Amino acid sequence: MPFPHRHLLGIKGLNEPDLIHLLDKADEAVKLSRQREKKSSTLRGLTQINLFFEASTRTQSSFELAGKRLGADVMNMAVGNSSVKKGETLIDTAMTLNAMRPDILVVRHSSAGATALLAQKVGCSVINAGDGAHEHPTQALLDALTIRRAKGRIGRLIVAICGDVLHSRVARSNIVLLNLMGARVRVVGPSTLMPSGIEQMGVEVFTSMEEGLKDADVVMMLRLQRERMAGAFVPSVREYFRFYGLDAEKLKRAKDDALVMHPGPMNRGVEIASEIADGPQSVIESQVEMGVAVRMAVMETLLLDGPDREAGR
């Protein structure tokens, strides 16, 4: 079946069949990545440009590896050394890149909506690799793939998303996706780190970890994003860990086989105790592996199954 979207700018705008299409294709990519010969020629001759205005070693390397495993020509644009630093606008950059005729553009930017603006100005597919505090769709997809492979399903699971929800694009994308897939979603954290009106996104809100984690199937911790905080949102890191950091005692409130997740990079002793991050319930390493598979699936889907497939792009 053709995929109806040319870009992946967010989870919002997708439906459940779209998500299942991407997750099923990502399952196939996992098999390829676990073989000795990991490279295919699926995207041979196509060009991928990674345009990261915001540093992220994990996400950028994951997209780069995904493109190379599919046989694409991959270019990482060093924005820190580019004309952007000399005053070039986002639109100027888009027009310059468009003239190079890439087939897919992977963009990470500190401003919400930047990737959507770029998508209007270029002739290729665009993937949002994180825009401000808005969305991070491939992170939500890799989290969903990790959960589905570990639990066999997503529907009817209780998923507790804990921590700095206010500044988290990961939380927003996950809330939308998990609701679409039929999960029961909770958000847990201090009231100072909860967006106003978060209940309207279809979640249950808790300010106590003990209550929020009760009988949870999945505990998803979020990074405390101090670089995005303009004021004192928490009294201290030590106090934050005491009340909202995941340790063995708090985890007992969840189900015995609950999964522990974290999008990374982790602040050990702040959001999560080391013994939990490295413990038997942790699937954090699996999330990294699933990240490459999901990004392979997204690029292959947009370029080969999307609206531009007839044009040979």
ZIKAWO-V769420 format. One line per field, one symbol per residue. ss: DSSP state (H for helix, E for strand, - for the rest). psi: psi as a letter, one per 40 degrees, with the letter a starting at -180 (. if undefined). A space follows every 10 residues. Layout:
ss->???
psi->???
//
This chain:
ss->-------E-- -----HHHHH HHHHHHHHHH HHH------- ------EEEE EE----HHHH HHHHHHHHH- --EEEEE-HH H-HHHH---H HHHHHHHHH- ---EEEEEE- ---HHHHHHH H---EEEEEE E---E-HHHH HHHHHHHHHH H------EEE EE------HH HHHHHHHHHH ---EEEEE-- HHH----HHH H--EEE--HH HH-----EEE E----HHH-- ------HHHH HHHH-E-HHH H-------EE EE-----E-- -E-HHHH--- -E-HHHHHHH HHHHHHHHHH HHHHH---HH H--
psi->hihehdigei dheiiddddd dddddddddd ddeeidhehi fdfheihhhh ghehhgdddd ddddddddde eihhhhhgdd eaedeeehid ddddddddde fidihhhhie hhedddddde eieiihhhfh hbfcigdddd dddddddddd eeidheihhh hhbgddehdd dddddddddd eeihhihhii defhihedde efihhiehdd ddehfidhhh iihhgdeehe agdididddd dddeihiddd dddiidfiih iheiiighec diiddddeid ehfddddddd dddddddddd ddddeadedd ee.
//
